[in-house]
Amino acid sequence: MIHMQLTEGQRKAIEAVNEFADKYFDEESIRQWCHSMGIPSYVYDAFYESPLGGYVLSKNAGGYDCPFLDRVTMLIEVTRRAGATLPFSSDMNSLAMFSTLRKLSQEEIVQEYAYTDGRIRFSQAFTEPNAGTDAQAVRAQISTDPDGIYLDGVKTFVSCGQFSPQTLVLARDPIYGQRDGGMSMWLVPINIEGVSTFPINTVGQEMLCPAAISFKHVKLKPSWQIQTEGKLNSMLKRQYGLGRILVCASSVGLALAAMDDAVAYAAEHEVKGRRLNSLPQIQEKLTDMEIKIRAMRMFVRDAAVAADERGSDFMLETALMKRFVPGAATEVASEALQIFGGVGYTDATRVSRIWQDCRGNQIAQGTDEVMAGIAAKGITQRAQSREF
């Protein structure tokens, strides 16, 4: 990040990442973690015991009281050093929910679900088949009878859904969700009767371990409902915005990893006695890749700053960012693969893995096409507000 002026907080985050990565990240280990679809428990524990854990955990859960930009910087650099999407990004996405909840709900979750390992672990079960990030398309349903409260439905692409002790479920609820347009959220243990989890095999991002979760007449306790006080819609909008920033931060980290590898390979590899980086066509690729990375960084930085400022343009900033950044990262990774040539299209290098992870981020937290609609609405509203 030489071309951008770093804050002291960002510098500390990068230093902490480098210290941790030097000890635990090497390509052989990362490959094995992807193959086994998870990070070893000792590495996971070491992460949270190191200064990096404070950037993942919210202040209410014992984390740092720092700008969101510092947390984003940490995720970018961790992803860059690993050259892969790590499950810490899912942890950050779930815990970002704390910033959208009212204070009492935050305290209740911390008190009830805090673990001796110093982490609060839950997944987010918002997405459904044919629903995506459209809350109005959710079909999971809350119902009641004289015996209690019940949940029925299916959620999909729940990151770490099989391994998190609880999952935060968004459901239709004509009873308890009347103040929120007939919707409510519940923090549900996954080891209770009626809950079933199924792994989803993806072509990339293996360490996120996405799962489908089925709820068949699951009996709920009233205390599991998250009290939203009629503000669920605004909470969800902010949560989706924060999730998009984290996805784009991961994309920037992946693009930087691809760039690092491409630059190193082009400097070392020769074709007919000439270094690759001396060829005009390779120079053009590297230049365009750098331009895209710089633009990606600016989009993510501006959105992260907007997250703390909580201004009216937050949704517009995150939609514009999400529209551009994952696609640009995929293009950077694709060009890196092209620079490597045939070997790039094998598992002998990590650029093919990076490309696959980048491509998935164009879908996560709202597709490129959905972002265009959200951004256009924000642009129109901003223009109308300036007329008066």
Disulfide bonds with the S-S distance in Angstrom:
none
